[in-house]
Amino acid sequence: MASFIGNLVTIEVMTTAGGTTVDFEFTAYSRGGAIDESVEAIEASHYGQTAKQFIPGLSEGTFSFTVDHDTGTLATSPQKNLRDLHREIRAWRVRPLGAGAGKQEYTFDGFVTASPIALGFDDVVASDVEVQITGAITHATQS
């Protein structure tokens, strides 16, 4: 029987592109997220065929998530970390079921392309973050 667990997702940003040293985490401040990976379809049809044929092309990915802003010290806040990430390619690690041997994780290099601030007067101040993935997404099992 399958078991489903929520609220264990971890989102970590490394110090450099391709790096493994965690610089900071968005885990405690995040809610909702998605990794979107698509593959381009290249037409491979030729004259005389009666139907189009396609082959897989390059893959492309984005990562999006929501970060709640913290009212504590700005210097260590998630909103400052977001601001510091603009125009920087960093390694990202997303663990949908949290940390632990045998659990899945996704790693990729990417940069923040958007992080607008939602200024809800009756709600939490938050940013919906968009990360453009550059290169391949690695799907792995934690050891």
SVG drawing of the C-alpha trace seen along z (x, -y; Angstrom):
<svg xmlns="http://www.w3.org/2000/svg" viewBox="-7 -46 38 48">
<polyline fill="none" stroke="black" stroke-width="0.4" points="0.0,0.0 1.3,-3.4 2.2,-6.0 1.9,-9.7 3.7,-12.3 3.6,-16.1 5.3,-19.1 8.8,-17.6 10.1,-19.3 13.6,-20.9 14.9,-23.6 18.6,-24.4 20.9,-26.7 24.6,-26.0 27.4,-28.5 28.3,-28.1 27.0,-26.6 27.7,-22.9 28.6,-23.1 27.6,-20.9 28.1,-23.2 24.7,-24.6 24.7,-28.4 21.1,-28.7 17.7,-27.0 14.3,-28.3 12.6,-25.2 11.2,-26.9 9.8,-29.8 8.5,-28.0 5.0,-26.7 4.1,-25.2 6.5,-24.6 7.0,-22.8 9.7,-21.6 8.6,-21.9 10.7,-19.9 9.7,-19.8 11.3,-18.3 11.2,-20.1 9.6,-18.2 11.6,-18.4 9.8,-17.7 11.6,-14.9 9.1,-14.6 10.1,-14.6 8.5,-15.1 6.0,-12.4 5.0,-11.4 1.3,-11.4 1.8,-12.2 4.3,-14.3 7.0,-12.5 8.9,-14.0 12.0,-13.2 12.9,-14.5 14.9,-17.6 16.5,-19.6 15.0,-19.6 14.2,-22.8 13.2,-23.4 12.0,-25.9 11.5,-25.7 8.9,-27.8 8.0,-28.1 6.5,-30.6 8.6,-32.2 7.0,-33.9 8.9,-37.0 10.3,-37.0 9.7,-40.0 12.9,-39.3 16.4,-40.5 16.7,-41.5 20.3,-40.5 19.3,-36.8 15.9,-36.8 14.7,-34.8 13.8,-38.0 17.4,-39.2 18.7,-35.8 16.3,-36.1 17.6,-39.5 21.2,-38.3 20.5,-35.5 19.4,-37.8 21.6,-37.3 23.7,-34.5 23.8,-31.0 23.8,-28.6 23.3,-24.9 19.9,-24.1 18.8,-20.9 15.1,-20.0 14.1,-17.0 10.4,-16.4 10.2,-14.0 12.9,-15.6 16.4,-14.3 17.1,-10.6 18.8,-7.7 16.9,-6.2 14.6,-9.3 14.6,-11.2 16.2,-14.5 16.6,-16.8 19.7,-19.0 20.2,-21.6 22.0,-24.9 19.7,-27.9 19.1,-31.6 16.2,-33.6 14.3,-35.2 11.5,-36.7 10.5,-37.1 7.7,-39.7 6.5,-40.7 2.8,-40.1 1.7,-42.8 -1.5,-41.3 -3.0,-43.4 -4.9,-40.5 -2.3,-37.9 1.4,-37.0 3.9,-39.0 5.4,-36.6 7.3,-36.2 6.4,-33.7 9.9,-32.8 10.8,-31.6 14.1,-29.9 15.4,-29.3 17.2,-26.0 20.4,-26.0 21.5,-22.5 20.1,-19.2 18.0,-18.3 19.6,-15.4 17.2,-13.0 18.9,-11.0 18.5,-8.9 20.0,-10.3 22.7,-8.1"/>
</svg>
